[in-house]
Amino acid sequence: MGERLRVGLLSREYPPETGWGGIGTYTYNLACGLRRAGHEVHVVAASHDDREHCCEADGIKIQRLPLRYATRLPSGRVIWRVKKRLQHLANMLEHSHRAAKCLQEIRRRDGLDIIEFPDYWGEGFVITRARRRLAPTVGRVHGYHKLMLRLHQRSVTREMRWQHRIEQMALRDADLVSPNSHWIADQLEDDYGIPAAAQRIQFMGIDTDRFNLAKIQDAGRELRHSLELPETAAVILSCGRIERRKGYEYLIRALGTLKGRGVEAYLVVAGRDTPDGAESARLRGIAEECGVAAALRLPGQVPYSDLPAWYAMCSIYAGASRGESPGLTYVEAMACRRPVVAFADGAIPEVVRHGETGLLVDPEDSAALADALERLVRDAALREQMGAVGEQHAVDCFSLRVTIARHAEMYRDVIHAQEN
């Protein structure tokens, strides 16, 4: 195992309070995996109610900080307008500053050997800019803000450019940059000038003991019943935030195409909706237009602890987003013996093996998604075959047993490089 490490993890997202997406899930899995391997883990995260507090869970010490801060500026109409535009940047910098102070106290009290922080929001800005480092640092890259805006052709404001600059400076000043895929490494080189050759790829891991079909089949059957889904029907599952960039409308339209071909299937899209519910309403409208409203389920956000049962409930896992880093949901689905259908885009081909663990299709081919889904809906034997291969692939390449060992090795290499 090597020497015991004292690890500090920065992540605004950390379940259950702020487990919004992939960064939170990744950090949780990493923290739990490191702790089980005998390392000491401290997490500095955000709180859901803007209240600063400490707790301990699963043997991991967690310090939660407010998500929003009061900007200290004088009053006045003009200043109020400036505050409103710059509040996001002020929150970023204040959170980074307070997180650094927390880590400083942790180092003083317990010691720290290594600190890891995510790319998004530039959380590591203050600790990497400090004249005296608290500990060697690893900048973890999932899918930074500038990349998301570029891929989805969103406009960039002046404030966003400042956010991108903060993210860039935090990563460039880290002792090591570790993206979660080769595709992300190439994007980072193009956008922020960090050579791909100087980065160290580390894929994300999952707890394959939890995501194990043999342990969750009964829960999956009960879930089908509660969702009013026929016991023998083909069910397609997709998980993630209910956002337009996730491409759920393509899955709904593909479902409509299947219906037109006389193929019965259901689609379940599980995830947190926008605050006003507008995106779910738009998706329901598309389902009505395609004649598949009765076959669509939008159950809302699913607690991470309940997620294995949702994979057991489905027949096929599908994703239709573009420019994705290798999302954990694809690996979780494979671990639960579910074949995957997705676009051959972004980092997904680095995780899903086309023709072996699932089917990857050209995102520019409007019929290809429906064709792939139909093939798996009609062929139960193929689903079983791909599911079995996918389960072994997930265990061999993405289990915490494998990824945590690689992660600890990376940490030790960074520590030893700084010592020398």
Summary of the structure (lengths in Angstrom):
residues: 420
radius of gyration: 22.0
end to end distance: 21.9
largest distance: 68.8
contacts: 1460
relative contact order: 0.11
helix: 50%
strand: 16%
